[in-house]
Amino acid sequence: MNFLPENYESPKTSNYYVKLQDGETRIRILSTPIMGWEDWTEEKKPIRFKFENKPIKSIDPKKSIKHFWAFIVFNYNNDEIQIMNITQATIRKKIEALCKDTDWGAPYHYDIKITKSGSEMNTEYVVNPAPHRPTDSYIIEMFKERPCWLEDIFENKDPFSNEYNKFTPMAVSFSQHDEPTKKETIKIETISVGQAHQLDCIFNVCDPDYVKKCWERFSLFPVKINSLVDLPLDLYDRIYEAAVKNYEEFKKIKNFGEFKKEEFTLF
């Protein structure tokens, strides 16, 4: 008799910090950064110091203390609010260049795509901005639902703990133009019937809890979503790709076969 049930997998927990995977990570920066210095203990835990309190020497003389930025982001890859901690000079310099470029400005009004390739000493990062667009209302609502106190990372505490009575604010205020109060007044281009069918088919083989979460997110959109055909066209690829990713994870537990898009298309 087996000790663990067949196909058992440990439950996944949400990570507070963005972890750059191979390939593209897409984020929307939501707060101003805090800056300082990062070192590592012998137990391989990060320890951070405020900018004006840089240590004279590092704990491990073979490793230098690194300058870091930390700010709150929406991670499209994980569909959640997280903290992005950056020590990579390549990424910092690119974001700094965007901020100084009058065509782009502060990164609160456009997404940033970070593409990682290589490994260890040969790791490379390419940073590109996406076209300007207002922050989605559902991201704003998620920011409100998961408040964070960034300063707590200097104490190695949980920055998302609900024990605090103060939180890091969103970087910019959103007017009614950015965050409409009447969903019915918004006119947007929606997905086609074929695309809605495609999403419906993949949702039918996804984790039911994931699908429920998706509909909860849809209710936060700036337009009223009564059915899949009401979804904004510019969000289709993102929603579809995330659903396929969930299916790939879910099938490992349920022993499903490979999902093939052409089996579900109307065309």
Backbone bond lengths (Angstrom), bond angles and torsions (degrees), N, CA, C in turn:
res aa  C-N    CA-C-N  psi(-1)  N-CA   C-N-CA  omega(-1)  CA-C   N-CA-C  phi
1 M - - - 1.466 - - 1.527 109.33 -
2 N 1.327 116.99 127.38 1.453 120.56 -178.60 1.523 111.34 -73.72
3 F 1.314 115.16 144.40 1.466 120.57 178.12 1.533 111.28 -69.22
4 L 1.348 116.63 -40.42 1.457 121.39 -178.72 1.522 110.20 -107.09
5 P 1.330 117.60 148.91 1.465 120.28 177.78 1.524 110.89 -61.94
6 E 1.334 115.42 151.94 1.451 120.09 178.58 1.522 110.60 -61.92
7 N 1.326 116.85 139.70 1.468 123.97 -179.87 1.529 112.77 66.42
8 Y 1.342 117.43 20.17 1.474 119.79 178.59 1.522 110.90 -66.99
9 E 1.328 116.13 136.51 1.455 122.61 172.72 1.514 108.40 -134.31
10 S 1.331 117.45 139.70 1.448 120.71 178.97 1.522 109.75 -62.25
11 P 1.342 117.79 141.20 1.463 119.24 179.06 1.507 110.90 -65.65
12 K 1.326 114.22 143.25 1.457 119.22 -179.40 1.523 110.15 -83.87
13 T 1.319 116.87 139.76 1.455 121.43 178.48 1.517 109.03 -109.67
14 S 1.332 115.36 150.89 1.446 120.17 -179.50 1.515 110.00 -72.83
15 N 1.298 116.43 138.32 1.453 121.51 179.67 1.511 109.19 -97.16
16 Y 1.321 116.25 135.87 1.450 120.79 179.76 1.518 112.15 -70.84
17 Y 1.328 117.00 -26.04 1.457 120.97 -171.57 1.523 112.10 -115.82
18 V 1.327 115.03 144.55 1.461 120.48 175.80 1.523 108.73 -68.84
19 K 1.313 115.57 130.46 1.459 120.83 174.08 1.517 107.59 -113.77
20 L 1.320 116.00 115.67 1.458 120.25 -178.57 1.519 110.56 -72.41
21 Q 1.324 115.55 114.94 1.454 121.37 178.40 1.528 109.20 -91.37
22 D 1.339 116.88 167.71 1.457 119.98 173.15 1.525 108.81 -60.22
23 G 1.311 115.91 138.34 1.449 119.48 -176.30 1.511 111.08 96.98
24 E 1.327 116.05 -155.31 1.469 121.01 -172.24 1.519 113.12 -96.05
25 T 1.327 115.74 135.31 1.458 123.42 170.12 1.521 107.02 -119.30
26 R 1.318 116.56 124.71 1.469 121.39 -177.67 1.527 109.28 -109.13
27 I 1.339 115.80 129.99 1.462 120.73 -177.36 1.521 110.64 -133.36
28 R 1.329 115.86 159.33 1.468 122.86 166.53 1.528 106.45 -122.62
29 I 1.330 117.32 118.49 1.462 121.43 -179.84 1.522 109.35 -74.43
30 L 1.342 116.56 131.32 1.460 121.23 -173.10 1.528 114.10 -118.08
31 S 1.314 118.23 -9.80 1.463 120.05 -178.64 1.519 110.67 -138.53
32 T 1.326 115.88 161.96 1.455 119.28 171.73 1.526 107.87 -71.01
33 P 1.322 118.31 153.38 1.468 119.97 -176.88 1.523 112.89 -83.94
34 I 1.317 114.87 152.66 1.456 120.05 163.10 1.523 105.79 -102.17
35 M 1.308 116.78 149.88 1.454 120.41 -173.83 1.520 110.83 -131.15
36 G 1.308 116.48 149.58 1.454 120.01 -179.85 1.507 111.57 -177.52
37 W 1.332 114.73 -148.88 1.466 121.48 -175.26 1.521 109.13 -129.58
38 E 1.318 115.71 140.65 1.466 121.27 -176.06 1.518 110.79 -121.34
39 D 1.339 114.80 130.05 1.460 122.22 174.69 1.521 107.07 -127.76
40 W 1.334 117.05 174.77 1.463 120.62 -179.50 1.521 109.63 -130.19
41 T 1.343 115.14 137.97 1.449 120.40 178.92 1.521 109.77 -77.95
42 E 1.317 115.87 171.39 1.463 120.29 177.86 1.520 111.12 -65.54
43 E 1.326 116.78 -22.14 1.473 121.27 177.31 1.522 111.61 -85.81
44 K 1.333 116.48 9.67 1.467 123.36 177.89 1.524 111.91 63.35
45 K 1.327 115.18 42.09 1.452 121.46 174.35 1.526 108.55 -116.47
46 P 1.333 117.37 139.07 1.464 119.42 -178.49 1.532 111.43 -72.27
47 I 1.300 115.15 145.26 1.452 121.49 173.70 1.522 106.64 -132.54
48 R 1.330 117.06 128.53 1.460 120.79 -172.40 1.520 111.44 -118.99
49 F 1.330 114.10 145.56 1.459 121.91 -178.71 1.527 108.97 -124.61
50 K 1.311 116.40 146.09 1.455 119.70 178.14 1.519 110.11 -66.25
51 F 1.332 114.82 158.40 1.460 121.15 -171.43 1.532 112.42 -53.29
52 E 1.337 116.34 -39.66 1.462 119.84 -176.33 1.525 112.95 -82.69
53 N 1.329 117.12 -2.11 1.472 120.99 -176.76 1.525 112.63 -117.33
54 K 1.312 117.78 41.12 1.460 120.64 -179.52 1.532 110.58 -64.02
55 P 1.347 117.23 126.86 1.478 120.62 178.65 1.530 111.28 -62.39
56 I 1.300 115.90 152.80 1.466 120.76 179.47 1.520 110.90 -68.52
57 K 1.336 116.65 -36.54 1.459 120.19 178.71 1.520 110.18 -145.16
58 S 1.322 114.95 159.69 1.455 120.20 -179.03 1.526 110.86 -83.06
59 I 1.330 115.71 162.86 1.464 120.99 178.65 1.520 109.89 -64.00
60 D 1.322 116.29 -46.49 1.461 122.00 176.38 1.529 108.07 -101.01
61 P 1.319 119.04 111.46 1.470 121.09 -177.03 1.525 114.06 -59.99
62 K 1.355 116.66 -17.02 1.463 119.70 179.60 1.529 111.96 -83.51
63 K 1.338 116.77 -11.78 1.459 121.07 -178.98 1.518 109.46 -122.21
64 S 1.308 116.11 131.03 1.461 120.39 -178.28 1.523 111.29 -84.13
65 I 1.310 116.25 155.08 1.458 121.99 174.05 1.520 108.28 -73.44
66 K 1.324 116.93 136.58 1.462 120.72 -175.87 1.531 111.62 -109.34
67 H 1.322 114.40 143.88 1.463 120.41 173.24 1.533 108.18 -76.16
68 F 1.330 117.74 139.03 1.457 119.60 -179.65 1.520 111.68 -133.44
69 W 1.318 114.58 155.20 1.458 123.92 166.09 1.527 106.39 -116.29
70 A 1.307 116.72 147.18 1.467 120.85 173.27 1.524 108.17 -140.58
71 F 1.325 116.09 133.85 1.463 120.58 -179.94 1.522 108.96 -152.90
72 I 1.317 115.93 162.99 1.458 121.46 -178.96 1.524 108.67 -86.57
73 V 1.328 115.99 136.95 1.462 120.93 179.94 1.518 110.17 -135.77
74 F 1.316 115.05 163.37 1.460 120.96 163.53 1.511 106.06 -101.05
75 N 1.325 116.28 121.09 1.463 122.37 -179.90 1.530 108.01 -94.85
76 Y 1.336 116.55 108.12 1.466 120.56 -178.80 1.522 111.57 -65.21
77 N 1.322 117.16 -30.51 1.464 120.02 -178.71 1.518 111.47 -63.91
78 N 1.345 116.65 -38.50 1.460 121.30 -179.58 1.519 112.77 -101.91
79 D 1.335 115.81 -8.64 1.461 121.27 -179.53 1.528 111.30 58.71
80 E 1.346 116.44 47.34 1.458 119.35 178.34 1.523 112.22 -155.90
81 I 1.325 114.37 163.79 1.456 122.33 176.84 1.527 108.79 -79.92
82 Q 1.330 116.71 128.77 1.459 121.42 -179.56 1.531 109.80 -142.66
83 I 1.327 115.04 174.73 1.459 121.46 173.21 1.520 107.76 -103.23
84 M 1.326 115.79 134.90 1.456 119.55 174.43 1.520 107.90 -106.66
85 N 1.322 115.51 120.06 1.456 123.05 179.24 1.525 107.95 -108.63
86 I 1.330 117.01 115.08 1.455 121.09 -174.17 1.527 110.67 -113.85
87 T 1.320 115.57 122.56 1.460 121.08 170.97 1.530 110.75 -115.02
88 Q 1.335 116.23 -11.14 1.461 120.38 -177.72 1.531 109.86 -73.56
89 A 1.322 116.33 118.51 1.462 121.41 -178.24 1.525 111.67 -61.26
90 T 1.338 117.28 -35.24 1.464 121.09 -179.66 1.522 111.10 -58.37
91 I 1.332 116.74 -44.77 1.465 121.20 -178.59 1.524 110.15 -70.39
92 R 1.322 116.97 -45.04 1.467 120.73 -179.33 1.522 111.37 -59.03
93 K 1.322 116.51 -46.31 1.468 120.47 -176.66 1.527 111.59 -65.41
94 K 1.331 117.00 -36.22 1.459 119.63 179.17 1.518 110.66 -67.81
95 I 1.341 117.42 -44.44 1.461 120.34 178.55 1.526 110.07 -64.54
96 E 1.312 116.72 -39.54 1.463 120.68 177.63 1.535 110.17 -61.76
97 A 1.325 116.85 -40.58 1.467 120.90 179.14 1.528 110.85 -64.63
98 L 1.337 116.62 -39.52 1.463 120.11 177.63 1.523 110.95 -63.00
99 C 1.324 116.57 -40.94 1.465 121.22 -179.86 1.529 111.45 -61.81
100 K 1.319 116.49 -35.09 1.463 121.40 -177.31 1.528 112.47 -85.40
101 D 1.318 116.69 -13.09 1.459 121.91 -179.68 1.530 108.64 -83.23
102 T 1.336 116.85 120.87 1.465 120.38 -176.69 1.529 112.90 -64.19
103 D 1.335 117.32 -20.94 1.465 120.10 178.18 1.528 112.48 -77.35
104 W 1.332 116.72 -16.45 1.456 120.41 -178.12 1.521 112.05 -118.23
105 G 1.315 118.16 -56.76 1.457 120.89 179.28 1.518 112.53 75.47
106 A 1.347 115.96 -166.85 1.465 122.04 -179.19 1.529 110.36 -56.39
107 P 1.332 117.90 140.53 1.475 121.40 -171.65 1.522 114.53 -82.02
108 Y 1.318 116.91 43.47 1.462 120.12 178.62 1.528 111.58 -100.84
109 H 1.325 116.83 -9.30 1.460 120.43 -174.49 1.521 112.85 -118.59
110 Y 1.322 116.45 15.80 1.458 121.18 176.12 1.524 108.64 -156.69
111 D 1.322 116.10 155.19 1.463 121.31 176.85 1.520 109.90 -81.04
112 I 1.318 115.33 158.37 1.452 121.65 175.47 1.529 108.46 -122.80
113 K 1.335 115.49 133.26 1.457 121.34 179.53 1.532 108.82 -111.07
114 I 1.326 115.34 122.72 1.464 121.29 -179.43 1.524 108.18 -113.50
115 T 1.318 116.18 118.46 1.461 121.02 -178.79 1.522 109.36 -107.12
116 K 1.325 115.29 122.68 1.461 121.69 -178.94 1.523 110.04 -105.44
117 S 1.339 116.14 138.03 1.458 121.00 175.93 1.524 109.15 -145.62
118 G 1.319 117.17 158.78 1.458 121.12 -178.51 1.515 111.68 80.41
119 S 1.332 116.35 -171.74 1.459 121.19 -179.14 1.525 110.36 -152.49
120 E 1.326 114.85 157.01 1.462 123.67 177.79 1.538 111.02 49.18
121 M 1.327 117.51 -124.21 1.465 120.52 -175.24 1.536 112.17 -71.11
122 N 1.319 116.97 -15.03 1.459 120.88 -178.40 1.527 112.68 -101.57
123 T 1.333 116.94 14.42 1.457 120.67 179.52 1.526 110.57 -70.54
124 E 1.307 116.02 134.89 1.462 121.40 178.31 1.526 110.09 -125.88
125 Y 1.336 115.68 148.87 1.461 121.95 179.50 1.522 109.33 -127.81
126 V 1.324 115.10 132.84 1.463 121.46 174.37 1.519 107.21 -116.80
127 V 1.328 116.65 126.70 1.460 121.89 -176.76 1.526 109.38 -114.54
128 N 1.326 116.78 123.86 1.464 121.57 179.60 1.528 110.58 -132.80
129 P 1.327 117.10 139.87 1.466 120.15 175.74 1.520 110.97 -85.83
130 A 1.318 116.74 149.44 1.459 121.83 172.02 1.536 107.81 -94.36
131 P 1.327 118.83 163.61 1.467 120.42 179.51 1.531 112.32 -56.21
132 H 1.335 116.09 149.94 1.461 121.10 178.68 1.530 110.70 -59.70
133 R 1.321 116.21 139.17 1.457 122.13 174.25 1.520 108.19 -164.25
134 P 1.339 117.97 148.78 1.471 120.34 179.13 1.527 110.73 -60.72
135 T 1.311 115.38 150.64 1.466 120.30 175.15 1.522 109.11 -65.98
136 D 1.341 116.95 130.41 1.464 120.44 179.66 1.526 110.37 -57.86
137 S 1.321 115.83 141.09 1.460 120.43 -178.27 1.525 112.27 -61.20
138 Y 1.322 116.85 -33.82 1.456 118.12 -178.87 1.527 111.23 -68.80
139 I 1.348 117.55 -27.46 1.460 120.60 174.98 1.524 109.92 -69.80
140 I 1.326 116.03 -40.42 1.469 120.57 177.37 1.523 109.97 -60.64
141 E 1.337 116.44 -42.67 1.467 120.12 179.91 1.524 110.61 -66.12
142 M 1.317 117.55 -38.56 1.463 120.70 178.83 1.527 110.62 -65.97
143 F 1.326 116.40 -36.44 1.468 120.65 176.64 1.531 109.81 -60.88
144 K 1.328 115.65 -42.15 1.466 120.28 -179.72 1.535 110.91 -68.13
145 E 1.322 116.15 -35.44 1.459 120.76 -176.94 1.515 112.84 -75.96
146 R 1.352 117.02 -21.12 1.468 120.00 -179.72 1.530 110.14 -125.61
147 P 1.336 116.89 71.29 1.468 119.70 -178.61 1.527 112.14 -65.24
148 C 1.330 114.19 151.16 1.461 120.41 -174.46 1.523 109.68 -140.31
149 W 1.313 117.09 141.28 1.460 122.84 174.94 1.524 107.18 -113.15
150 L 1.340 115.77 95.82 1.456 121.67 -173.18 1.526 113.38 -58.46
151 E 1.318 117.05 -37.03 1.457 120.86 -175.38 1.527 112.45 -57.31
152 D 1.330 115.97 -18.84 1.460 119.36 -175.80 1.524 112.98 -69.79
153 I 1.339 117.22 -15.56 1.462 117.49 -179.44 1.537 110.94 -69.53
154 F 1.331 117.43 -18.51 1.464 119.67 176.41 1.538 111.06 -71.89
155 E 1.341 115.26 -18.13 1.468 120.78 179.22 1.516 111.77 -104.19
156 N 1.337 116.83 3.69 1.472 121.87 -176.95 1.526 112.17 56.21
157 K 1.333 115.46 39.15 1.455 121.06 176.63 1.524 109.25 -107.73
158 D 1.309 115.43 176.89 1.456 121.70 179.86 1.524 109.52 -78.58
159 P 1.336 119.43 108.74 1.471 120.59 -177.57 1.524 113.53 -70.37
160 F 1.342 117.04 -12.69 1.455 120.79 179.45 1.535 112.17 -102.41
161 S 1.323 117.12 11.72 1.455 120.40 -179.61 1.526 110.31 -64.76
162 N 1.337 116.25 144.24 1.460 120.10 179.68 1.530 112.43 -88.94
163 E 1.338 116.29 13.12 1.460 119.10 -179.32 1.530 112.15 -83.50
164 Y 1.340 117.11 -10.59 1.456 119.76 -176.18 1.527 110.96 -89.00
165 N 1.342 114.12 154.32 1.456 119.38 176.21 1.524 111.46 -109.74
166 K 1.326 116.87 10.89 1.460 121.31 175.31 1.518 108.26 -140.75
167 F 1.321 115.13 147.24 1.450 119.82 -175.31 1.517 110.73 -140.87
168 T 1.319 115.91 155.24 1.457 121.70 177.36 1.518 108.88 -66.81
169 P 1.329 118.55 125.62 1.474 120.41 -177.14 1.514 112.43 -78.98
170 M 1.318 115.41 161.39 1.457 120.68 172.16 1.525 107.98 -65.78
171 A 1.316 116.62 145.84 1.458 121.05 -170.62 1.521 113.73 -65.61
172 V 1.321 117.26 -34.60 1.455 120.61 -178.39 1.509 109.73 -129.92
173 S 1.305 116.03 151.73 1.463 120.43 175.84 1.518 107.81 -85.25
174 F 1.317 115.98 148.17 1.453 120.59 -177.14 1.518 110.27 -111.88
175 S 1.312 115.02 121.86 1.458 120.71 -179.77 1.521 109.89 -78.05
176 Q 1.323 116.13 175.05 1.455 119.23 178.51 1.520 111.28 -64.46
177 H 1.342 115.62 -23.41 1.470 118.14 177.27 1.523 110.43 -67.92
178 D 1.357 116.16 -35.19 1.461 120.41 -179.90 1.516 112.02 -83.33
179 E 1.336 115.37 -32.67 1.462 120.17 -175.74 1.519 109.10 -129.80
180 P 1.332 118.63 78.97 1.457 122.45 -175.04 1.519 111.74 -59.62
181 T 1.324 115.79 145.77 1.458 120.45 -179.86 1.523 111.52 -94.75
182 K 1.326 118.33 -21.70 1.452 121.91 179.46 1.524 109.22 -110.08
183 K 1.312 115.75 104.73 1.457 120.15 -175.96 1.520 111.95 -61.71
184 E 1.348 116.83 -32.85 1.453 119.68 -174.96 1.524 112.89 -69.58
185 T 1.322 119.50 -18.15 1.454 121.62 -175.70 1.526 112.27 -84.65
186 I 1.333 117.84 -6.93 1.456 121.24 -177.02 1.530 110.37 -86.07
187 K 1.321 117.22 133.25 1.458 121.49 175.69 1.520 108.46 -116.32
188 I 1.314 116.13 120.45 1.461 120.65 -179.03 1.518 109.12 -136.25
189 E 1.331 115.28 162.25 1.460 120.34 175.02 1.514 108.54 -82.46
190 T 1.313 117.46 126.86 1.463 121.71 -175.86 1.530 110.57 -104.61
191 I 1.328 115.39 169.02 1.463 120.56 -178.32 1.522 110.25 -72.90
192 S 1.322 115.64 162.65 1.461 121.32 -179.31 1.532 110.53 -80.43
193 V 1.327 115.57 168.78 1.464 120.77 176.26 1.527 110.09 -61.54
194 G 1.335 116.32 -39.07 1.463 120.18 178.71 1.514 111.97 -63.35
195 Q 1.324 117.26 -41.93 1.468 121.14 178.52 1.529 110.67 -67.11
196 A 1.337 116.25 -37.76 1.463 119.75 177.56 1.523 110.28 -63.85
197 H 1.335 116.51 -40.76 1.466 121.17 176.95 1.533 110.37 -62.03
198 Q 1.333 115.29 -41.55 1.462 120.46 179.28 1.528 110.56 -59.67
199 L 1.334 116.78 -47.00 1.465 120.84 179.10 1.527 111.47 -64.38
200 D 1.329 115.82 -40.76 1.462 119.75 -179.51 1.527 110.55 -61.23
201 C 1.319 117.19 -40.14 1.464 120.95 -179.72 1.524 111.72 -65.89
202 I 1.325 117.49 -43.22 1.457 119.39 -179.01 1.527 110.81 -72.52
203 F 1.345 117.69 -34.88 1.459 120.32 176.56 1.533 110.96 -62.39
204 N 1.330 116.60 -33.33 1.465 120.49 -178.51 1.520 113.27 -66.59
205 V 1.335 117.77 -17.92 1.460 120.12 179.04 1.524 111.79 -115.02
206 C 1.339 116.72 10.35 1.465 121.40 176.31 1.528 110.19 -89.06
207 D 1.309 115.88 171.07 1.457 122.40 173.28 1.529 108.15 -61.75
208 P 1.343 118.70 123.01 1.470 121.17 -178.82 1.532 113.15 -55.23
209 D 1.323 117.49 -35.21 1.465 119.91 178.08 1.523 110.85 -65.52
210 Y 1.331 116.05 -35.39 1.461 119.89 177.97 1.527 110.10 -66.65
211 V 1.320 117.00 -43.41 1.463 120.98 -179.98 1.530 110.24 -62.96
212 K 1.319 116.38 -40.55 1.462 120.07 177.72 1.527 110.44 -61.48
213 K 1.326 115.94 -41.12 1.460 120.91 178.75 1.530 110.61 -63.83
214 C 1.327 116.63 -39.23 1.462 120.57 178.36 1.526 111.13 -59.72
215 W 1.331 116.42 -45.17 1.462 119.48 -179.20 1.529 111.20 -67.65
216 E 1.313 116.89 -30.63 1.467 119.51 175.12 1.525 109.88 -65.31
217 R 1.348 116.10 -38.92 1.465 120.15 177.69 1.527 110.82 -68.23
218 F 1.337 115.84 -39.23 1.463 119.04 -179.81 1.529 111.03 -60.29
219 S 1.328 116.47 -32.07 1.469 119.90 -178.95 1.524 112.03 -67.94
220 L 1.337 117.11 -14.69 1.459 121.53 179.55 1.524 112.64 -93.93
221 F 1.330 117.15 -4.20 1.459 120.58 -178.51 1.533 109.67 -65.87
222 P 1.333 117.40 156.41 1.463 120.51 -179.48 1.519 114.08 -73.04
223 V 1.329 117.70 0.21 1.461 122.27 174.40 1.522 107.88 -126.12
224 K 1.314 116.37 156.05 1.458 120.29 -178.43 1.525 109.97 -79.19
225 I 1.330 116.75 125.30 1.463 122.46 -178.62 1.525 108.67 -107.47
226 N 1.332 115.54 100.48 1.464 120.12 177.79 1.527 111.87 -89.83
227 S 1.327 115.85 -29.59 1.468 121.55 178.43 1.516 108.01 -151.07
228 L 1.320 116.45 173.86 1.459 120.67 -175.86 1.531 112.36 -61.65
229 V 1.332 118.12 -30.29 1.466 119.96 -178.86 1.525 111.99 -68.81
230 D 1.337 117.93 -9.03 1.463 121.37 178.00 1.529 112.30 -88.53
231 L 1.331 117.11 -4.05 1.463 119.82 -176.91 1.530 111.13 -70.18
232 P 1.347 117.21 142.11 1.467 120.52 178.58 1.524 111.52 -62.54
233 L 1.318 115.81 138.27 1.455 120.83 -178.10 1.528 112.08 -61.51
234 D 1.340 117.10 -37.56 1.463 118.89 -175.40 1.524 112.79 -72.32
235 L 1.345 117.32 -6.27 1.463 120.50 177.28 1.527 112.69 -102.74
236 Y 1.334 116.20 -5.68 1.463 119.27 -172.95 1.523 112.87 -58.03
237 D 1.324 117.72 -52.09 1.468 120.41 -176.22 1.522 111.03 -59.04
238 R 1.326 116.45 -42.06 1.464 120.91 -178.41 1.531 110.68 -64.47
239 I 1.343 116.86 -44.97 1.465 120.74 -179.19 1.524 110.47 -66.38
240 Y 1.344 116.27 -43.62 1.462 120.29 -178.35 1.527 111.24 -63.36
241 E 1.330 117.22 -48.00 1.463 121.08 -178.18 1.534 111.24 -62.77
242 A 1.334 116.76 -38.55 1.464 120.12 178.26 1.528 110.53 -65.82
243 A 1.335 116.68 -38.51 1.467 120.93 179.30 1.526 111.01 -65.75
244 V 1.323 117.01 -42.73 1.463 120.82 177.76 1.528 110.22 -61.55
245 K 1.325 116.71 -39.95 1.465 120.95 178.69 1.526 110.17 -62.66
246 N 1.338 116.43 -42.12 1.463 119.50 178.24 1.518 110.77 -64.16
247 Y 1.341 116.42 -41.20 1.468 119.69 178.51 1.521 111.57 -60.51
248 E 1.336 116.37 -43.30 1.460 120.38 -179.30 1.524 111.08 -59.50
249 E 1.337 116.62 -36.28 1.461 120.30 178.33 1.528 110.95 -75.19
250 F 1.343 115.60 -39.58 1.459 120.96 -176.63 1.523 111.58 -69.06
251 K 1.333 117.37 -34.58 1.463 119.96 -176.80 1.524 111.77 -68.30
252 K 1.362 116.96 -23.28 1.460 119.71 177.70 1.524 110.80 -64.04
253 I 1.322 115.14 -29.92 1.463 119.99 179.47 1.528 111.01 -84.72
254 K 1.357 115.66 -39.86 1.456 120.20 -174.97 1.531 113.96 -94.99
255 N 1.344 116.82 -1.17 1.457 121.29 179.84 1.528 112.91 59.45
256 F 1.342 116.11 39.53 1.452 120.08 175.22 1.519 109.45 -74.65
257 G 1.313 115.30 163.99 1.450 120.05 173.64 1.514 111.06 -82.88
258 E 1.312 115.32 179.86 1.466 119.99 -178.50 1.529 110.13 -71.31
259 F 1.342 116.05 136.36 1.459 120.55 178.75 1.523 109.48 -79.89
260 K 1.326 117.44 125.23 1.447 121.49 179.47 1.519 109.07 -117.48
261 K 1.335 114.66 119.05 1.457 120.07 -174.46 1.512 112.62 -58.18
262 E 1.348 117.31 -38.74 1.457 118.99 -174.27 1.527 112.58 -65.83
263 E 1.336 117.57 -18.18 1.460 120.19 -179.92 1.528 111.14 -74.57
264 F 1.335 116.80 -15.85 1.437 120.29 -172.60 1.537 112.80 -115.77
265 T 1.294 117.75 3.47 1.445 120.22 -176.22 1.523 110.92 -85.73
266 L 1.326 115.81 152.87 1.464 120.73 177.78 1.509 111.53 -88.65
267 F 1.313 117.55 -9.41 1.465 120.53 -172.52 1.516 112.42 -107.32
